[in-house]
């Protein structure tokens, strides 16, 4: 169900990218009253962390993002909107902490009762995919 915790592994391919582990915890559920958009809005607190690289400056390191995800729809196919902000430790270019942000829009396949998750998205840092499971 959409009120459950989601776990998935994501991968970004871009100037800035990497491999991350993601956890989404339900925040709220709200039914829109608009007759034009008759769908559920599901909000999640998102924690993301993992290996990150930056081809533009040649750096690499580890990072984490805290943010929010909103998925729309009542069935299996959804629009997915996410944003977040967090620290990035660069051990290649200029060792030290930096702050990075992420905004992405995409498609998500996720059944309301849980199970397999597939996510494909375009972000301010590139494109990515994710695979996971609803607990």
Secondary structure, DSSP 8 states (H G I E B T S, - for coil): -TTS-EEEEEEEESSEEEEEEEEEEEEEEEE---SS---EEEEEEEEEEEEEEETTTTEEEEEEEEEEEEEE-SSSEEEEEEEEEEEEEESSSS-EEEEEEEEEEEEEEE-TT-EEEEEEEEETTEEEEEEEEE-
